[in-house]
Amino acid sequence: MENQVLSIRGMTCAACAQRIERTVRKLSGIGQASVNLASEKLFVEYDAGSLSLTDIKQAVTKIGYEVVEKSENTHITIPIGGMTCAACAQRVEKAIRKLDGVATVSVNFATEKATVEYQPQTVRLSAIKEAIQKAGYQALEASKSDAADEDRARKEKEIRTLWTKFIVSAVFSLPLLYIAMAPMITFVRLPFPEGLSPMRYPLIYALVELLLVIPVIGVGYRFYVVGFKALLQRSPNMDSLIAVGTTAAVAYSVWNVWKITTGDFGAAESLYFETAGVIITLILLGKSLEAVSKGKTSEAIKKLMGLAPKTAIIIQDGIEKEIPIDEVEIGDVILVKPGAKIPVDGTVLEGHTAIDESMLTGESMPVDKKAGDAVYAASLNTNGVIRFRADKIGSDTALAQIIKLVEDAQGSKAPIAQMADIVSGYFVPIVCIIAVLAGVAWYFGTRDLEFALTIFISVLVIACPCALGLATPTAIMVGTGKGAENGILIKGGEALETAHKINTIVFDKTGTITEGKPTVTDVLTAEGVKSDDLLQITASAEKGSEHPLGQAIVLGAQEKGLAFLSVDHFEAITGRGIEAQINGAAVLAGNRKLMDERGISLSGLEQASDSLAEEGKTPMYVALDGKLAGIIAVADVVKKSSRAAIESLHKMGVQVAMITGDNQKTAAAIARQVGIDRVLAEVLPQDKSNEVKKLQNEGHKVAMVGDGINDAPALAQADIGIAIGSGTDVAMESADIVLMRSDLMDVPTAVDLSKKTIRNIKQNLCWAFGYNVIGIPIAAGVLHLFGGPLLNPIFAAAAMSLSSVSVLTNALRLKRFKAARIEKGVH
């Protein structure tokens, strides 16, 4: 199955999104289709063997929406110096066109610029510049437009267009409203042109109104084109409601203009041109505000996209050369000076510096870097000069992976959205039926066509499917974006929703609650064994092990200057320890389980072992030729943030457990230090997922926090898998949430963010449903039945526009979310 994200234009409400989803899901070979109304994107999973991407695009286009093609080519504008006439421009054009990989080229002599579209995998920008220089001209600094810039420019243009349409509409609809209403206001005399008096000159009065409403209908033409098309295809949307309502008002008014021309001057009191004009104006105002708000929901993505530098300094033949970021190749040696950003991911070759990686991890303190250390794109070099080798470029960098992860999360749907989706699918047709029934009922009840028409228009115009469609995706976009700003990557709407239900969190011990850098603290020996000899033999055996405890023993021997002995045989025993042959002696090093299985007595050192465990140290037993030779104790320091994080979780009502392969006493000692409620000790790596399952069977909603590699099965089994301290390995399949820092305070922050986001979604849905449930009956005249007021269609349009804006504004409140910090100790 392949995954694709398509940009869709032409959607106006949740009904449009539902329609596209239904159409695409009907295609053979579709695994999943999800439309995000707020970001205007279709996320589709399909079988490339039975369905092509072109088929999906055609299906979307066929129902009246536009799929915006994303060009795989790069567009670039290169200023050119030295051209003196049109022939020069032709010469440059010809020189560039000869290059393989150049799709189009256009040189403008007047602006002295070449616009080139090319395939970066086939031809480098430097080759294009070289071709210009060989032709005898000067290639100046180029400006490249990337997808983020194009998307930003498109959205800015859309907002400008909407504001322009609103202004034009307001310029004509305000005088129209004044002309229509001023003669009716009797309690105060408003200035009014005598030549437009509806009593004396009804035809002129009517024609002026008609002339004023035409430009308003003109700027709102899209409502009619899209709305009636959707209606004819039996998939009405919000535009259909506006189109039908305002057309009814205008058609009835035009009918009355004709009646005036036949001598029925009383028809001048039955004109509804101002209703149609003001409705369109208010809807355009709402759409303008909505577009601005929707732009703000994706600010986190824009910030991330804007972090990467545009150029890099590479060392070529010993010479520094500045090139565009897209020209950097894997293996290039890159120079980074103080104050400059790291252009791509790589490994430091020489130099020493401190790098601010807060854009990746949310960690404000710069990290020291020396030869052999990894550096990441968009992080900031604060002081020293370094040279590093480019290891990952383009879409493979950590930053690019983060952007993709956040985009995918923003496009996903939370389970809570399913109810809104179902309602949205039936919403517009039901509103149309209610409008018709209410209009017909009032007509037969009152025999007043104008009254019935007012009811009909009000019901159509007050209904707001937009608010329903925007309630969930906007909150998810802001929530996941805010998480990314704090180094918390939430992989989807489902993970975001599930996280707020978590009532039990299981932490792995090593590297999660503790620093994961254990050190040797004690060496206890049996009679006749020297401590240095025991450490030397054990370290030699552990040299082939990757276990943190084994590495700590190796490091302890190195610090003492002990030489490593030759190992004849080595075998790791999962979850227990190691077995080796050194100088003909059988060496066994591991936990109590291993000793018990091999029948090795611990007498003589058992009491000392228990004392070490009670201090929070991990005893490793060493046996030589089947006899206990001693114990090497290793301790791992608890992270500063562990206790504060667990206190924060307790305040949220979350139970905290710890899972570890350590013995019960050592685990209990660590648990006491940090305030853990429940200890699951002596658990083998492969059994961790079973322990999580047991908790789930007890009725707990469980989150598992681990390093994302050794704990993968447990992370996958948990309701929510949280990978912590994984640096930049953000693409881990096993985790639902990835924490970029090794700070446990990010765990309560993630839970708190989830709770606040879901609360925001519920508020949005409550408002969207409540608004429609209350507004539609009022518009249908229910209050009027009992002597209450009748809702004017103009007020209905204003309420409808404001409902969408209010949902978006509420979602944007999440931008004020503050992360938990260790200094406070609590959240």
C-alpha positions in Angstrom: 0.0 0.0 0.0 1.2 3.5 -0.9 0.5 6.7 1.0 -0.1 10.1 -0.7 -1.1 13.6 0.4 -3.1 15.6 -2.2 -3.9 19.3 -1.9 -7.6 20.0 -2.7 -9.1 23.3 -3.6 -12.8 24.2 -3.7 -14.0 22.8 -0.4 -16.2 25.1 1.6 -17.6 23.0 4.4 -17.7 19.6 6.1 -20.2 18.3 3.5 -17.5 18.9 0.8 -14.9 16.9 2.8 -17.4 14.1 3.4 -18.3 14.0 -0.3 -14.6 13.7 -1.4 -14.0 10.9 1.2 -17.1 9.0 0.1 -16.1 9.3 -3.6 -12.5 8.2 -3.1 -13.4 5.3 -0.7 -15.7 3.8 -3.4 -12.6 3.3 -5.7 -11.3 -0.2 -5.9 -7.9 -0.5 -4.2 -8.4 2.2 -1.6 -7.3 1.3 1.9 -8.1 4.6 3.6 -9.1 8.1 2.7 -9.3 11.1 5.1 -9.9 14.7 4.2 -8.7 17.6 6.5 -11.0 20.6 5.8 -8.7 23.0 7.8 -5.5 22.1 5.9 -7.3 21.4 2.6 -5.6 18.0 2.2 -6.6 14.5 1.2 -4.6 11.7 2.9 -5.0 8.5 0.9 -3.7 5.0 1.3 -4.1 2.8 -1.8 -2.9 -0.3 -3.6 -0.7 1.0 -6.5 -1.1 -2.4 -8.2 -4.8 -2.0 -8.8 -5.3 1.8 -8.7 -3.2 4.7 -9.9 -2.8 8.2 -8.4 -4.2 9.6 -11.6 -7.5 7.6 -11.1 -7.9 9.2 -7.6 -7.2 12.7 -8.9 -9.8 12.2 -11.7 -12.4 11.0 -9.3 -11.9 14.1 -7.1 -11.9 16.4 -10.2 -15.1 14.8 -11.6 -17.2 15.8 -8.5 -16.1 19.5 -8.9 -13.0 19.9 -6.8 -9.5 20.8 -7.9 -6.4 18.7 -7.1 -3.4 20.9 -7.0 -0.4 19.2 -8.7 2.8 19.2 -6.7 5.6 19.5 -9.1 8.6 17.3 -8.5 10.8 19.8 -10.4 12.5 22.7 -8.7 11.7 26.3 -9.9 14.4 28.9 -9.6 14.9 32.5 -10.7 18.5 33.5 -11.5 19.4 37.2 -12.0 21.8 37.5 -14.9 24.4 40.2 -15.4 26.0 41.3 -18.7 23.0 41.1 -21.1 22.8 44.0 -23.6 20.0 43.0 -26.0 17.3 40.5 -26.7 19.8 38.3 -28.6 21.8 37.9 -25.3 18.6 36.6 -23.7 18.1 34.1 -26.5 21.7 33.0 -26.2 21.4 32.4 -22.4 18.1 30.5 -23.0 19.7 28.2 -25.6 22.7 27.5 -23.3 20.5 26.5 -20.4 18.0 24.5 -22.5 20.9 22.2 -23.8 21.4 20.8 -20.3 19.8 17.4 -19.4 17.2 17.7 -16.7 16.0 21.2 -17.6 12.3 21.2 -18.2 11.6 24.8 -19.1 13.6 28.0 -19.3 12.6 31.6 -19.9 15.0 34.5 -19.9 13.4 38.0 -19.6 15.8 40.7 -21.0 13.8 43.5 -19.3 14.0 42.1 -15.8 17.4 40.5 -16.5 16.3 37.2 -15.0 16.1 33.6 -16.1 13.3 31.4 -14.7 14.2 27.8 -14.8 12.3 24.6 -14.0 14.7 21.6 -13.6 15.1 18.1 -12.1 17.5 18.4 -9.2 18.4 14.7 -9.3 19.5 15.1 -13.0 21.2 18.5 -13.1 22.7 20.7 -10.3 22.1 24.4 -10.0 25.9 24.9 -10.2 25.8 23.3 -13.7 23.1 25.8 -14.8 25.1 28.7 -13.5 28.2 27.3 -15.2 26.3 27.2 -18.5 25.4 30.8 -18.2 29.0 31.8 -17.4 30.3 29.8 -20.4 27.9 31.7 -22.6 29.7 34.9 -21.5 27.3 36.2 -18.8 27.2 36.5 -15.1 24.9 34.3 -12.9 24.0 36.2 -9.8 22.5 34.9 -6.5 19.5 32.7 -7.2 16.2 32.6 -5.4 14.5 29.3 -5.1 10.8 28.8 -4.3 10.1 25.7 -2.3 6.8 24.0 -1.4 6.4 25.9 1.9 7.0 29.3 0.2 4.5 28.4 -2.6 1.9 27.2 -0.1 2.4 30.4 2.0 2.1 32.6 -1.1 -1.0 30.8 -2.3 -2.8 31.1 1.1 -1.8 34.8 1.3 -3.2 35.4 -2.2 -6.4 33.6 -1.2 -6.8 35.8 1.9 -6.1 38.9 -0.2 -8.7 37.8 -2.7 -11.3 37.2 -0.1 -10.7 40.5 1.6 -11.0 42.3 -1.8 -14.3 40.5 -2.5 -15.6 41.4 0.9 -14.6 45.1 0.5 -16.2 45.3 -3.0 -19.3 43.6 -1.6 -19.5 45.9 1.4 -19.1 49.0 -0.8 -22.3 48.1 -2.7 -24.3 46.3 0.0 -24.1 49.0 2.7 -25.8 51.7 0.5 -28.2 49.0 -0.6 -29.1 48.2 3.1 -29.4 51.9 3.8 -31.7 52.5 0.8 -33.9 49.5 1.7 -34.1 50.3 5.5 -34.1 54.1 5.8 -37.6 54.7 4.5 -39.0 52.1 6.9 -37.5 53.8 10.0 -40.1 56.2 11.2 -39.1 57.0 14.8 -36.1 59.0 13.5 -35.8 60.9 10.2 -32.8 59.7 8.3 -31.5 61.7 5.3 -32.8 60.1 2.1 -32.6 61.3 -1.6 -36.1 62.4 -2.6 -35.6 61.0 -6.1 -35.4 57.5 -4.6 -38.5 57.6 -2.6 -40.3 54.3 -2.8 -43.7 56.0 -2.5 -43.1 58.5 -5.3 -40.7 56.8 -7.6 -41.0 53.0 -6.8 -39.5 51.8 -10.1 -36.4 54.0 -9.7 -36.1 52.8 -6.1 -36.4 49.1 -7.2 -34.0 49.5 -10.1 -31.3 51.2 -8.0 -31.5 48.3 -5.5 -31.2 45.8 -8.4 -28.2 47.6 -9.8 -26.5 47.7 -6.4 -27.1 44.0 -5.7 -25.6 42.8 -9.1 -21.9 43.6 -8.2 -22.4 41.8 -4.9 -23.7 38.7 -6.6 -20.8 39.1 -9.1 -18.1 38.9 -6.4 -20.0 36.0 -4.7 -20.5 34.1 -8.0 -18.5 31.1 -6.7 -21.3 30.4 -4.1 -23.7 29.9 -7.0 -21.3 28.0 -9.4 -20.2 25.5 -6.7 -23.5 25.5 -4.8 -25.8 24.7 -7.7 -23.4 22.2 -9.2 -23.3 20.3 -5.9 -27.1 20.5 -5.7 -27.5 19.0 -9.2 -25.1 16.2 -8.2 -27.3 15.5 -5.2 -24.5 16.4 -2.7 -25.5 19.8 -1.4 -23.0 21.8 0.7 -22.8 25.1 2.5 -22.6 26.9 -0.8 -25.8 25.3 -1.9 -27.6 26.7 1.2 -26.3 30.2 0.4 -27.0 29.9 -3.3 -30.6 28.7 -2.9 -31.4 31.2 -0.1 -30.1 34.3 -1.9 -31.4 33.2 -5.3 -34.9 32.8 -3.8 -34.6 36.4 -2.3 -33.3 37.9 -5.6 -35.8 36.0 -7.8 -38.8 37.0 -5.6 -37.5 40.6 -5.7 -37.1 40.6 -9.5 -40.6 39.3 -9.8 -41.8 42.3 -7.7 -39.8 44.7 -9.9 -41.7 43.4 -12.9 -45.0 43.9 -11.0 -44.0 47.5 -10.3 -43.5 48.0 -14.1 -47.0 46.8 -14.6 -48.4 49.4 -12.2 -48.5 47.5 -8.9 -46.5 50.1 -7.0 -47.3 48.3 -3.6 -44.8 45.6 -4.7 -42.0 48.1 -3.8 -42.5 47.0 -0.2 -41.7 43.4 -1.1 -38.1 43.7 -2.2 -35.4 41.5 -0.7 -32.4 42.6 -2.6 -30.7 44.0 0.6 -31.2 40.6 2.2 -29.3 38.8 -0.5 -26.6 41.5 -0.7 -25.9 41.6 3.0 -26.0 37.8 3.4 -23.2 37.5 0.7 -21.2 40.3 2.3 -21.4 38.7 5.8 -20.5 35.3 4.4 -17.5 36.7 2.6 -16.4 38.5 5.9 -16.8 35.2 7.7 -14.8 33.3 5.0 -12.0 36.0 5.2 -11.7 35.7 9.0 -11.9 31.9 8.7 -9.0 31.9 6.1 -6.8 34.1 8.4 -7.6 31.8 11.4 -7.0 28.6 9.4 -3.6 30.1 8.4 -2.7 30.5 12.1 -3.5 26.9 12.9 -0.6 25.6 10.7 1.9 28.2 12.0 3.9 25.4 13.8 4.6 23.6 10.4 5.5 26.9 8.8 8.0 27.7 11.6 9.6 24.2 11.2 9.8 24.6 7.4 11.4 28.0 7.8 14.1 26.8 10.1 16.5 25.2 7.6 19.1 27.5 6.1 19.0 28.1 2.4 22.8 27.7 1.7 25.8 25.6 2.9 29.6 26.2 2.8 31.3 23.1 1.5 35.0 22.4 1.3 35.9 21.4 -2.3 39.6 20.9 -3.1 40.5 22.8 0.0 38.5 25.8 -1.0 35.4 27.1 0.7 32.4 27.3 -1.6 28.8 28.5 -0.7 26.1 26.5 -2.5 22.3 26.2 -2.3 21.2 23.7 0.3 19.6 21.4 -2.4 23.1 20.9 -4.0 24.6 19.4 -0.9 25.4 15.7 -1.5 26.0 12.9 1.0 29.7 12.8 1.9 30.3 16.5 1.3 32.5 18.2 3.9 30.6 21.2 5.3 32.1 24.1 7.2 29.9 25.8 9.9 31.0 29.1 11.5 29.8 30.6 14.8 26.2 31.9 14.6 25.4 29.8 11.5 22.8 27.1 11.2 23.7 23.4 10.5 22.4 22.9 6.9 22.0 19.0 6.9 22.4 16.1 9.3 26.0 14.7 9.7 28.9 13.7 11.8 31.5 16.2 13.2 35.0 15.5 11.6 37.0 18.3 13.4 36.4 21.2 15.7 34.6 21.7 19.0 31.5 23.8 19.7 28.2 24.0 21.5 25.0 23.7 19.4 21.6 24.9 20.3 19.2 22.0 19.3 16.1 23.6 20.9 14.3 23.6 17.5 14.5 19.8 17.5 14.3 18.9 21.2 12.8 21.9 23.0 15.9 21.8 25.2 17.2 25.4 25.7 20.8 24.5 26.8 23.3 24.2 24.0 24.9 20.7 23.6 28.7 20.3 23.4 29.9 18.7 20.1 33.2 17.2 19.2 34.6 14.9 16.5 32.4 11.8 16.1 29.3 13.5 17.4 26.1 13.9 15.4 24.7 17.3 14.3 21.3 18.0 12.9 19.9 20.3 10.2 18.5 23.7 11.4 20.3 23.5 14.8 22.3 26.6 15.6 26.1 26.6 16.0 26.7 29.0 19.0 30.5 29.5 19.3 33.2 27.2 17.7 34.0 26.4 14.0 33.4 22.8 12.9 33.7 20.7 9.8 31.3 17.8 9.4 30.4 15.1 6.9 26.9 15.2 5.4 25.1 12.0 6.2 21.5 12.8 5.6 20.1 15.4 3.1 16.7 16.6 1.9 13.7 14.5 3.1 16.0 12.2 5.2 17.1 14.8 7.7 15.6 14.8 11.2 13.9 18.1 10.6 12.2 16.8 7.4 11.1 13.7 9.3 9.6 15.8 12.1 7.8 18.0 9.5 6.3 14.9 7.8 5.4 13.4 11.2 3.5 16.6 12.2 1.9 17.0 8.8 0.6 13.3 9.0 -0.7 13.9 12.5 -2.5 17.1 11.5 -4.1 15.3 8.6 -5.3 12.3 10.7 -8.7 12.1 12.4 -9.4 11.5 16.0 -12.2 8.9 16.9 -14.1 11.8 18.4 -14.4 13.3 14.9 -16.4 10.4 13.6 -19.6 11.6 15.1 -19.2 15.0 13.6 -18.4 13.4 10.2 -21.5 11.3 10.3 -23.7 14.3 11.2 -22.0 16.5 8.5 -22.8 13.9 5.8 -26.5 14.2 6.4 -26.5 17.8 7.7 -27.1 19.9 4.5 -29.8 17.7 2.9 -31.7 17.7 6.3 -31.4 21.5 6.5 -32.8 21.8 2.9 -35.7 19.6 3.9 -36.4 21.6 7.1 -36.2 24.9 5.1 -38.7 23.7 2.6 -41.1 22.1 5.1 -40.9 25.2 7.4 -41.5 27.6 4.4 -44.5 25.5 3.1 -46.0 25.1 6.6 -45.9 28.9 7.3 -47.2 29.7 3.8 -50.3 27.4 4.3 -50.6 28.7 7.9 -50.5 32.4 7.0 -51.0 32.6 3.3 -48.2 35.1 3.3 -45.6 34.3 0.7 -43.1 36.9 1.9 -43.3 35.6 5.5 -42.8 32.0 4.3 -39.9 33.1 2.1 -38.2 34.8 5.1 -38.5 31.6 7.1 -37.1 29.6 4.1 -34.1 31.9 3.6 -33.4 32.2 7.4 -33.2 28.4 7.9 -30.9 27.9 4.9 -28.6 30.8 5.9 -28.3 30.1 9.6 -27.2 26.5 9.2 -23.4 26.1 9.5 -21.8 22.9 8.5 -18.4 24.7 8.5 -18.4 24.9 12.3 -18.9 21.1 12.5 -16.2 20.4 9.9 -13.6 22.7 11.5 -14.3 21.7 15.2 -11.9 18.7 15.3 -9.1 19.3 12.7 -8.3 22.8 13.8 -7.8 21.8 17.4 -5.7 18.8 16.3 -3.6 21.0 14.1 -2.9 23.5 16.8 -2.4 20.8 19.5 0.1 18.7 17.5 1.9 21.8 16.4 2.2 23.0 19.9 3.5 19.6 20.9 6.2 19.8 18.2 7.3 23.3 19.5 7.9 21.6 22.9 9.8 18.6 21.4 6.7 16.3 21.7 5.8 14.6 18.4 2.3 13.1 18.5 1.8 10.8 15.6 -1.9 11.2 15.0 -5.4 12.3 16.2 -6.1 8.9 17.6 -2.9 9.0 19.8 -3.8 12.5 20.9 -7.3 11.4 21.9 -6.3 8.2 23.6 -3.6 9.9 25.7 -6.2 11.9 27.7 -7.8 8.7 28.9 -4.5 7.2 30.3 -4.8 6.3 34.0 -1.6 4.2 34.3 1.8 4.9 33.0 4.6 2.3 33.0 8.2 3.5 32.8 11.1 1.5 31.8 13.9 2.0 34.3 17.2 2.1 32.5 17.7 5.3 30.4 14.1 6.4 31.2 13.9 6.9 35.0 17.6 6.7 35.3 20.3 8.3 33.2 21.2 5.0 31.5 24.9 5.6 32.2 25.6 3.1 35.0 29.0 3.0 36.8 30.8 0.4 39.0 30.3 1.3 42.6 31.5 -1.9 44.5 33.6 -5.0 43.9 33.1 -7.7 46.5 35.2 -10.9 46.2 35.1 -14.4 47.5 38.0 -15.7 49.5 41.2 -15.9 47.5 40.1 -13.6 44.7 41.6 -10.2 44.2 39.2 -7.3 43.3 41.2 -6.1 40.3 41.5 -9.6 39.0 37.7 -10.1 39.2 37.1 -6.8 37.5 39.7 -7.5 34.8 38.2 -11.0 34.0 34.6 -9.7 34.0 35.4 -6.7 31.9 37.2 -8.8 29.4 34.2 -11.1 29.1 31.8 -8.2 28.9 33.7 -6.4 26.1 31.6 -8.3 23.6 28.3 -7.4 25.3 26.1 -4.4 24.4 24.3 -4.4 27.7 24.6 -1.1 29.6 25.7 -2.9 32.8 28.4 -4.8 30.9 29.6 -1.6 29.3 29.8 0.0 32.8 32.1 -2.8 33.9 34.3 -2.4 30.8 34.5 1.4 31.5 35.3 0.7 35.2 38.3 -1.5 34.2 39.5 1.1 31.7 39.4 3.8 34.3 41.7 1.6 36.5 44.1 0.9 33.6 43.4 -2.8 33.6 44.4 -4.7 30.4 41.8 -6.8 28.6 42.4 -10.6 28.4 41.9 -12.7 25.3 38.4 -14.2 25.1 38.2 -17.7 23.5 34.4 -17.9 23.5 31.5 -15.5 24.2 27.7 -16.0 24.4 25.0 -13.6 25.6 22.2 -15.2 27.6 19.2 -12.9 27.0 17.8 -11.4 30.2 20.3 -13.2 32.4 23.9 -12.4 31.6 26.9 -13.8 29.6 29.1 -16.9 29.4 32.7 -16.8 28.2 36.0 -18.8 28.1 39.1 -16.8 29.2 42.5 -18.5 29.5 40.8 -21.9 29.8 38.5 -20.8 32.6 34.7 -20.8 32.3 33.4 -17.3 33.2 29.7 -16.7 34.0 28.5 -13.2 34.8 24.9 -12.2 35.3 21.9 -12.0 37.7 20.6 -14.3 40.4 18.4 -16.2 38.0 21.5 -17.2 36.0 23.3 -18.4 39.1 20.3 -20.4 40.3 19.8 -22.1 36.8 23.5 -23.1 36.8 23.3 -24.4 40.4 25.9 -21.9 41.8 25.6 -21.2 45.5 25.6 -17.5 46.6 26.4 -18.3 50.3 28.9 -16.0 51.8 27.9 -13.0 49.7 24.1 -13.2 49.8 23.7 -10.8 52.7 26.1 -8.3 51.1 24.2 -8.6 47.8 20.9 -7.8 49.5 22.4 -4.7 51.1 23.7 -3.5 47.7 20.2 -4.0 46.2 18.5 -2.1 49.0 20.8 0.8 48.2 19.5 0.8 44.7 22.6 -0.8 43.2 22.4 -3.7 40.7 24.6 -6.7 41.8 26.2 -8.7 39.0 27.4 -12.1 40.2 30.6 -13.6 38.7 31.4 -17.3 38.8 34.7 -18.9 37.7 34.6 -22.6 36.8 31.3 -23.1 38.5 32.1 -21.3 41.8 31.0 -17.8 42.9 34.1 -15.5 42.6 32.4 -12.3 43.6 29.9 -9.5 43.0 30.4 -6.3 41.0 27.8 -3.7 41.9 26.7 -1.2 39.3 24.5 1.9 40.0 22.6 4.1 37.6 21.9 7.7 38.7 18.2 8.8 38.7 17.4 11.6 36.4 16.7 15.0 38.0 13.3 15.2 36.3 12.1 11.8 37.3 10.6 12.6 40.8 9.1 15.9 39.6 7.5 14.2 36.6 6.0 11.4 38.7 4.6 14.0 41.2 3.0 15.8 38.3 1.4 12.6 37.0 0.1 11.7 40.5 -1.5 15.2 40.7 -3.3 14.4 37.4 -4.7 11.2 39.0 -2.4 8.9 37.0 -0.9 5.7 38.6 2.8 5.1 37.9 4.5 1.8 37.5 8.1 0.9 36.8 9.2 -2.2 34.7 12.8 -3.5 34.9 14.9 -6.6 34.6 16.6 -5.7 37.9 16.0 -7.7 41.0 13.1 -6.8 43.2 15.2 -5.0 46.0 17.1 -2.8 43.6 14.0 -1.9 41.7 12.1 -1.1 45.0 15.0 1.2 46.1 14.8 3.2 42.8 11.0 3.3 43.1 11.2 4.7 46.6 13.5 7.5 45.4 11.1 8.8 42.8 7.7 7.9 44.3 6.7 5.0 42.0 3.4 3.3 43.0 4.0 -0.2 41.6 7.2 -2.2 40.7 7.4 -4.9 38.0 10.9 -6.3 38.6 12.9 -9.2 37.1 11.0 -8.9 33.8 12.8 -10.2 30.7 12.7 -7.9 27.7 10.4 -10.2 25.8 8.0 -10.4 28.7 7.5 -6.6 29.1 4.5 -6.6 26.7 2.8 -9.4 28.7 3.1 -7.2 31.9 1.5 -4.3 30.0 -1.3 -6.7 28.8 -1.9 -7.8 32.4 -2.4 -4.2 33.5 -4.8 -3.7 30.6 -6.8 -6.8 31.6 -7.2 -5.2 35.0 -9.0 -2.4 33.3 -6.2 0.2 33.1 -5.6 2.5 30.1 -1.9 2.0 29.9 0.9 4.2 28.4 4.3 2.6 28.2 7.4 4.9 28.3 10.6 3.5 27.0 13.5 4.0 24.6 11.6 2.8 21.6 14.1 0.1 20.6 14.4 -2.5 23.4 10.9 -1.8 24.5 9.3 -2.0 21.1 6.9 -4.9 21.8 5.7 -3.2 25.1 5.3 0.2 23.3 3.2 -1.5 20.6 1.1 -3.4 23.2 0.3 -0.3 25.3 -2.7 1.9 24.5 -0.1 4.6 24.0 3.6 4.0 23.4 5.8 6.9 24.3 9.4 6.8 23.2 11.7 9.0 25.3 15.3 10.1 25.0 15.4 8.8 21.4 17.3 11.8 20.1 16.2 12.3 16.6 15.0 8.8 15.7 11.5 10.2 15.1 10.3 7.6 12.7 9.9 4.8 15.2 6.9 2.7 14.3 6.5 1.3 17.8 5.7 4.6 19.5 2.5 6.8 19.2 4.3 9.8 20.9 8.0 10.6 20.5 9.7 12.8 23.1 12.7 14.5 21.6 14.4 15.1 25.0 15.4 12.7 27.8 13.3 14.8 30.2 10.5 12.9 31.9 8.6 16.2 32.5 7.6 15.9 28.9 5.4 12.9 29.8 3.0 14.9 32.0 3.2 17.7 29.4 2.1 15.3 26.7 -0.8 14.0 28.8 -1.8 17.5 29.7 -1.7 18.7 26.1 -3.9 15.8 25.1 -6.4 16.6 27.9 -6.5 20.3 26.9 -6.8 19.5 23.1 -9.7 17.0 23.6 -11.4 19.5 26.0 -11.0 22.1 23.2 -12.5 19.7 20.6 -15.5 19.0 22.9 -16.0 22.7 23.4 -15.9 23.2 19.6 -18.3 20.4 18.9 -20.6 21.5 21.7 -20.7 25.0 20.2 -21.1 23.7 16.6 -23.9 21.3 17.5 -25.5 23.7 20.0 -25.5 26.6 17.6 -27.2 24.6 14.9 -29.7 22.8 17.2 -30.8 26.2 18.7 -30.4 28.4 15.6 -32.3 26.3 13.0 -35.5 26.0 15.0 -35.4 29.8 15.8 -35.0 30.5 12.1 -37.8 28.1 11.3 -40.1 30.3 13.4 -40.6 28.1 16.5 -40.3 31.2 18.8 -42.7 33.1 16.6 -45.3 30.4 17.1 -45.4 31.4 20.8 -45.4 35.2 20.2 -41.6 35.5 20.1 -39.4 37.3 17.6 -38.8 36.2 14.0 -35.2 35.9 12.9 -34.2 38.2 10.1 -32.1 36.4 7.4 -29.4 39.1 7.7 -28.9 38.3 11.4 -29.0 34.6 10.5 -26.1 35.1 8.0 -24.1 37.1 10.6 -24.6 34.3 13.2 -23.6 31.7 10.7 -20.4 33.5 9.7 -19.5 34.1 13.4 -20.0 30.4 14.3 -17.1 29.2 12.2 -14.9 32.0 13.4 -15.7 31.3 17.0 -14.7 27.6 16.6 -11.4 28.6 15.0 -10.7 31.3 17.6 -11.4 28.7 20.4 -9.0 26.2 18.8 -6.3 29.0 18.6 -6.5 29.4 22.4 -4.4 26.2 22.5 -1.5 28.2 21.3 -1.2 29.6 24.8 -0.5 26.1 26.2 2.6 26.1 28.5 4.8 23.0 29.0 5.5 21.6 32.4 9.0 22.5 33.6 11.3 20.9 36.1 12.1 24.1 37.9 8.5 24.2 39.2 8.6 20.5 40.2 4.9 20.4 39.5 2.7 21.4 36.5 
